Amino acid sequence: MMTKDEALDILRAHRPKPLGVETVPLGAAVGRVLAEDCVADRDQPPFHRSAMDGYACRAEDLEGAPVVLEVVDVIAAGEMSSRVLGPGACAKIMTGAPVPTGADVVVMVEKTETLEEGRRVRILEEVPSGRNIAPRGQDYREGEAILRVGRRLRPLELGMLASLGKDPVAVHALPRVTVLATGDELVPPGGPAPGPSQIRESNGVMLTAQVAALGLGIPVRHGGIVPDDPAAVRAALEDALHGDVVILSGGVSMGDFDYVHRELHRRGLEVLIEKVAIKPGKPLLYGRLAADGGRVVEVFGLPGNPVSSFATFEIFVRPHLEAFCGLPEREPPVFRMEIRGASSGKAIPRTQHLPVNVRQRDGRLVAERVTWHGSGDLRGMAEANGLLVVEAGASPPVDGEEAWVHLVEPIDPSRCLPVSDEAR
């Protein structure tokens, strides 16, 4: 049985490359990963741009203000004036409009008084040269690389690409993912009530949602419940192997009815990880399987207990899928913070991951232990947004100590549990 770090090292060594490049419309590119460097095709701004509604003037004409100037032009956004401002002249100008030749300052309209029905204007104060003008090329210059390969496209990046004229845009292709939940004890969550020895299937729903929640646009399919039957397992895998990644929940241990494990070995699975010294999540499987057309399918077998399945996805599967989509490798979201709540549990020879609720308090992160009854307790995990990391052989931290916490989602104040002052 390997350690958590050894398993992560194996996954890094087999970090997948993106499957190719495709072009998509900007409107469909949110969350995708850029597959080309994007270069500016013009200066931005492409002209000296007014940053205010007001009057474009010559700064030297404003000396000794207040002064009265002749209004010789009105310039709206999207218009280019043909006038050259001479001494004593100015132009009424709108925000975003090109500043006319000869002007080197824009006086905001609040600092002026209109005279003679707009033919003249009184400027009430001196304004230095350059004020309220965004000079040409201030943001970037033609030929400058603005966004690089590997950049995830948020709404801000999409706006940037639009300003560069990059529509459609080249992005990394996405892997096709299938999630399978195995076990005779499972029944669909929306079906008839479970029998005395049955439970509602939750792992497949949860894992499918975890893939979707990555926000990368990965096409993910819940392949349904696979009963503990060799023929059913064989058919489900045959169908799933048309994709690029298979995520299995349950059936990968060595029990009498764990037919998934046997079928994968029969198909020639190259096993790279099998059992990791973590809690929850020890029966973790990762391997590669040759498929039709020379393809290689990545296979993850996650434990059947729901919290084990959730945690192993976040720790091991998530970075692998991000790599498939073209994201560069990043440090895991693990942060040092104060732990609140009574210590429970004991030191064991496996790395533990215990659910905590993380929130901001007085400008720092604080993690509070939540009530949790083990790897089958999905309710306890649903109250958490992080996993307290307890290294193998170490005891869980006591109240007030600092420890490492793996965040599994952004901190959302609307669903954070209150921090217990009594726990202090």
Secondary structure, DSSP 8 states (H G I E B T S, - for coil): -B-HHHHHHHHHHT------EEEE-GGG-TT-BB-S-EE-SS-BSSS-EE-SSEEEE-GGGGTTSSEEEEEEEEE-TT-----B--TTEEEEE-TT-B--BT--EEEEGGGEEEEGGGTEEEE-S---TTTTEE-TTSSB-TT-EEE-TT-B--HHHHHHHHHHT--SEEEE----EEEEEE-TTEE-TTSS---TT-EE--HHHHHHHHHHHT-S---EEEEEEE-S-HHHHHHHHHHHTTSSEEEEES--SSSTT-HHHHHHHHTT-EEEEE-BSEES--S-EEEEEE-GGG-EEEEEEE-SSHHHHHHHIIIIIHHHHHHHTT------SEEEEEEES---S---SSEEEEEEEEEEETTEEEEEE----STT-HHHHHT-SEEEEE-TT-----TT-EEEEEESS---GGG-----GGG-
